[in-house]
Amino acid sequence: MKTIKKANSCKYVTEYTINREIIKTYVPKAGDVAIFEVIEICSLNAIQNFEGRNCRIFEEDYVMLAFGNRYASNQFEAYVPQAYQDTYDLVGKGGVVGNVASMYYKLEDIGPTKLKLVGYATGLNGRVINTIYHHRQPTPFQPFESRPFKTILSVGASMDSGKTTTAAYLCRGLKSAGNKVAYIKLTGTIFNKDKMFCYDCGADYVSDFSEMGYPSTYLCSLDEILDIYEGLLQEVSAINPDYLVIEIADGLYQRETQRLLNHLAFSDSINYTVLSCSDSLAVHTGIQLLAPIFGERVLAVGGRFTGSPLLVEEVEQQGTIPVLTLEKLVDGNLLNAFLANKKVKIAV
């Protein structure tokens, strides 16, 4: 048997057998684990392995991956297949496999890396192993639980608007001001890059939805995401931080983001919100969407547009909301003073 390269999505899967008999009859669901042979290297030539290391893959390699859906406006739109197929698509470097329904135009000539199903990973009970809560129990959302820390939500007008960079530099600024800081990514597709960026920037604790076993959160129900939130909040509470920075993937119009922001118990758990945007016009639309939800808790705007002094000037001329450039975010004294002058809504 060839060596199997195990992806990050399957890091908690340790004991299994490979069932080749059911590959044409079993209908997979999100989180199901299987072994694949790499048939053709295209857009992705590596996976993030179970140690979080970038692991190159080659044709004829065997890889352990989890089925999942993906929403990425500059990458792939993909879904868990409904039936057996001759080939499958590698849709996430963290180890997510599915069917590509659409892709960003720059990927159209390359396409996704192609895989062949070898067999499903089954446990001692003979059932296909599913990563979701494989190694832990779910924790139902507790909307009225008192939390001892303040929360800052980092959201973006769209994908690649700069919300992870904003979150990471917030962590650095808060840490340099003498605070204990935690970071969680609540939604997205499994990949360690974002939380490791925040850790490198000084966060004392980092985690994300994948710790609950989810390869991605696309098409999850609101209740599922709120339970993920509760599980992460309880982990954070154990380290007793001063601040928790929370990131939500993709943009304000995205399915799960919209549902979370419009859920009163979730929005009430947020003390401050920072909106990241790629351009100045997105700031106007984003604030229009967030103001009815968070009111004065919309702390500031940041993101990729702040790399252009001209765009910063445009935003500052159009409104009164503060613009936090990266230089301001990492200035602990400035950030502390800025937060102290804001009205705080206590998280519930």
ABEGO torsion letter per residue (X at the ends): XBBBBBBAAAAABABBBBBAAAAAABBBBBGBBBBBBBABBBABABBBBAAGBBBBBBBGBBBBBBBBBBBBAABBBBBBBABBBABBBBABAAGBBBBBABBBAAAAAAEBBBBBBAEBBBBAAGBBBBABGAABBBBBBBAABBBABBBBBBBBABBGAGAAAAAAAAAAAAAAAGBBBBBBBABEBBBAAAAAAAAAAGBABBBBAAAAGBABABGBBAAAAAAAAAAAAAAAAAAGBABBBBBBBEBAABAAAAAAAABAAAAAABABBBBBBABAAAAAAAAAAAAAAAEAABABBBEAAAABAAAAAAAAAABABBBBBAAAAABAAAAAAAAAABBBBBBX
